[in-house]
């Protein structure tokens, strides 16, 4: 069985990489230039499709099992579960603005920027809290049986962006990620 903490951490690193790419495109928007709206849309859509539908439901099972082992963390876990819902709602709002912007619908810049900031701040903080506080507890307290339950929480679905077979919709995003990785290796 692969190390579930290592997999959890690897997914978080990928999500953080996508958030950084999204933020760079938002910087272009903020400067009054034309960002790649399609790329931005793909990032948020992927996070909805994979993180909201696969990653977060598995986390919710891990969270419940952790509370069973350490009831003192219930308040923190409840906050993280609420953040899953907030991130989904913030992502929906951001997608709406990105769809409008890419369709040349005039929208107030401040509204798109506020939606993006909400999404980015919540997501980054959420990942940080899970990495610093929850993962060490999960590594200490969750058993193989717990991790089997976490794994079984969602039907096994391939990752449509980082998996072996990239979904057609995410091919350009994957190429962009690969280009950035190649530049990082050379730099």
C-alpha positions in Angstrom: 0.0 0.0 0.0 1.5 3.4 -1.0 2.1 5.8 1.9 -1.2 7.8 2.2 0.5 10.8 3.9 3.0 11.0 1.1 0.1 10.9 -1.5 -1.9 13.5 0.5 1.2 15.8 0.6 1.9 15.2 -3.1 -1.6 16.3 -4.0 -1.3 19.4 -1.9 2.0 20.3 -3.7 0.2 19.9 -7.0 -2.7 22.1 -5.8 -0.3 24.7 -4.6 1.5 24.7 -7.9 -1.8 25.3 -9.7 -2.7 28.1 -7.2 0.6 29.8 -8.0 0.0 29.5 -11.8 -3.5 31.0 -11.3 -2.0 33.8 -9.2 0.5 34.6 -12.0 -2.4 34.9 -14.5 -4.3 37.1 -12.0 -1.3 39.4 -11.8 -1.5 39.8 -15.6 -5.2 40.7 -15.2 -4.4 43.1 -12.4 -1.9 44.9 -14.6 -4.7 45.5 -17.1 -3.3 43.0 -19.6 -5.0 39.9 -21.0 -4.5 36.8 -19.0 -5.1 33.3 -20.3 -8.7 33.0 -19.1 -9.0 29.5 -20.5 -6.0 28.3 -18.5 -7.4 30.0 -15.4 -10.7 28.3 -15.9 -9.0 25.0 -16.4 -7.2 25.4 -13.1 -10.3 26.2 -11.1 -12.3 23.5 -12.9 -9.7 20.9 -12.2 -9.6 21.8 -8.5 -13.4 21.4 -8.6 -13.4 18.2 -10.5 -10.6 16.4 -8.6 -10.1 18.2 -5.3 -13.7 18.8 -4.5 -14.9 15.4 -5.7 -12.1 13.1 -4.8 -9.5 14.7 -2.5 -11.8 16.5 -0.1 -14.2 13.6 0.5 -11.3 11.4 1.3 -10.0 14.0 3.7 -13.4 14.2 5.4 -13.2 10.5 6.2 -9.7 10.9 7.6 -10.9 13.9 9.6 -13.7 11.9 11.1 -11.4 9.1 12.1 -8.9 11.6 13.6 -11.7 13.1 15.8 -12.4 9.6 17.0 -8.8 9.3 18.1 -8.4 12.9 19.4 -11.7 14.6 20.3 -9.7 17.8 21.2 -9.2 18.6 17.5 -12.9 18.5 16.6 -13.2 22.3 16.4 -10.3 22.5 14.0 -11.7 19.6 11.9 -15.1 21.2 11.7 -13.4 24.4 10.5 -11.5 22.6 7.8 -14.7 20.8 6.7 -16.4 24.2 6.5 -13.5 25.5 4.5 -14.0 22.7 2.0 -17.5 24.1 1.4 -16.3 27.7 1.3 -13.6 26.8 -1.3 -16.2 25.1 -3.5 -18.5 28.2 -3.3 -15.6 30.6 -3.9 -14.5 28.5 -6.9 -18.0 28.5 -8.3 -18.0 32.3 -8.1 -14.6 32.6 -9.6 -15.5 30.3 -12.5 -18.6 32.5 -13.2 -16.4 35.6 -13.5 -13.8 33.8 -15.6 -16.5 32.5 -17.9 -17.9 36.0 -18.3 -14.4 37.6 -18.8 -13.5 35.0 -21.4 -16.8 35.7 -23.3 -15.9 39.4 -23.3 -18.7 40.2 -20.9 -17.8 43.4 -19.1 -17.4 42.8 -15.4 -16.0 45.0 -12.7 -12.4 44.1 -12.3 -12.7 44.4 -8.6 -15.3 41.6 -8.5 -13.1 39.1 -10.3 -10.1 40.1 -8.2 -12.1 39.7 -5.0 -13.4 36.3 -6.0 -9.9 35.2 -7.0 -8.4 36.5 -3.8 -11.0 34.8 -1.7 -10.4 31.5 -3.5 -6.6 31.8 -3.3 -6.5 32.9 0.4 -8.9 30.2 1.6 -7.2 27.5 -0.4 -3.6 28.3 0.6 -4.5 28.7 4.3 -6.4 25.5 4.2 -3.5 23.6 2.6 -1.1 25.1 5.2 -3.2 24.1 8.2 -3.6 20.6 6.9 0.1 20.3 6.2 1.2 21.7 9.6 -1.4 20.4 12.0 -3.5 17.6 10.5 -1.0 15.5 8.6 1.3 15.0 11.5 -1.7 13.8 13.6 -2.9 11.6 10.9 0.6 10.0 10.5 0.6 9.3 14.3 -3.0 8.2 14.9 -4.5 6.6 11.8 -4.1 2.9 11.2 -4.0 0.8 8.0 -7.7 0.2 8.5 -8.4 3.9 8.8 -6.4 4.6 5.6 -8.3 1.8 3.8 -11.6 3.5 4.8 -10.2 6.8 3.5 -9.2 5.2 0.2 -12.6 3.5 -0.1 -14.5 6.8 0.5 -14.5 7.7 -3.1 -14.4 5.3 -6.1 -10.9 5.2 -7.5 -10.8 7.8 -10.3 -7.7 8.7 -12.3 -6.4 12.2 -11.9 -7.5 14.0 -15.0 -4.5 16.4 -15.0 -1.6 14.7 -13.2 -2.5 11.1 -14.0 -1.1 9.0 -16.8 -3.9 9.9 -19.2 -4.5 13.6 -19.2 -8.1 14.6 -20.0 -8.4 16.4 -23.3 -9.7 19.4 -21.5 -6.6 19.8 -19.4 -3.9 19.1 -22.0 -2.9 22.7 -22.4 -2.7 23.2 -18.6 -0.6 20.1 -18.4 1.7 21.4 -21.1 2.0 24.7 -19.2 2.9 22.9 -16.0 5.5 20.8 -17.9 7.0 23.9 -19.5 7.3 25.6 -16.1 8.9 22.4 -14.6 11.5 22.3 -17.4 12.3 26.0 -16.9 12.8 25.4 -13.1 15.1 22.5 -13.8 17.3 24.6 -16.1 17.2 27.7 -13.8 
